[in-house]
Amino acid sequence: MTPKQSRDEIPPGTLDMLVLSTLARGTELHGFEIAEAIKRTSTDILLVEEGSLYPALQRLLMKGWIAGAPSHSFSVSAEVLA
């Protein structure tokens, strides 16, 4: 572990994979629902804050890996599921 990392940080890219795996369950979710699903699935170990979640959603939108808009619900893009 580097001096800049704390024990609570997850490696880069992990949040993107958590979001994709949450959305791959087949339901459209709002951002807060994605955060709650990650928290619930990890038995309250992983807490995703808005300041991390919405930039991750924006990255995934720009890559075309998810569909949606910040004020609406999100889902995995058909290309990712293919």
C-alpha positions in Angstrom: 0.0 0.0 0.0 1.4 3.4 -1.0 1.5 6.2 1.6 -1.2 8.1 -0.3 -3.7 5.2 -0.2 -5.8 4.6 2.9 -7.1 1.3 3.9 -10.6 2.4 2.9 -9.8 3.2 -0.8 -10.6 0.8 -3.5 -8.4 0.3 -6.5 -9.1 2.5 -9.6 -11.7 0.9 -11.9 -13.3 -1.1 -9.1 -16.2 1.3 -8.8 -16.9 1.1 -12.5 -17.0 -2.7 -12.3 -19.3 -2.5 -9.2 -21.7 -0.2 -11.1 -21.7 -2.5 -14.2 -22.2 -5.6 -12.1 -25.1 -3.9 -10.2 -26.8 -2.8 -13.5 -26.2 -6.1 -15.2 -28.8 -7.6 -12.9 -31.3 -6.2 -15.5 -33.0 -3.4 -13.7 -32.8 0.3 -14.4 -31.7 2.2 -11.3 -31.2 5.8 -10.3 -27.8 6.8 -8.9 -28.8 6.6 -5.3 -30.3 3.1 -5.9 -27.0 2.0 -7.4 -25.2 3.2 -4.3 -27.7 1.5 -2.0 -27.5 -1.8 -4.0 -23.7 -1.8 -3.7 -24.0 -1.1 0.0 -26.5 -3.8 0.5 -24.6 -6.4 -1.6 -21.4 -5.7 0.3 -23.3 -6.0 3.7 -22.6 -2.3 4.5 -18.9 -2.5 3.9 -18.7 -0.4 0.7 -20.3 3.0 0.9 -20.3 4.8 -2.4 -20.6 8.6 -2.1 -22.1 10.9 -4.7 -18.7 12.5 -5.3 -17.4 9.2 -6.5 -20.5 7.6 -8.1 -21.6 10.3 -10.5 -18.2 10.8 -12.1 -18.0 7.0 -12.5 -21.5 7.0 -14.1 -20.4 9.9 -16.4 -17.3 7.8 -17.5 -19.4 4.8 -18.2 -21.9 6.9 -20.2 -19.1 8.4 -22.2 -17.7 5.0 -23.0 -21.2 3.8 -24.1 -21.2 1.1 -21.5 -24.4 2.3 -19.8 -27.4 4.2 -21.0 -29.2 6.9 -19.1 -28.8 10.4 -17.8 -27.8 11.8 -14.4 -31.4 12.9 -13.6 -32.9 9.6 -14.8 -32.3 5.9 -14.3 -29.3 4.0 -15.7 -29.0 0.6 -17.4 -26.2 -1.5 -19.0 -25.9 -0.8 -22.7 -26.8 -3.7 -25.1 -23.3 -3.7 -26.5 -21.8 -4.5 -23.1 -24.3 -7.4 -22.6 -23.6 -8.8 -26.1 
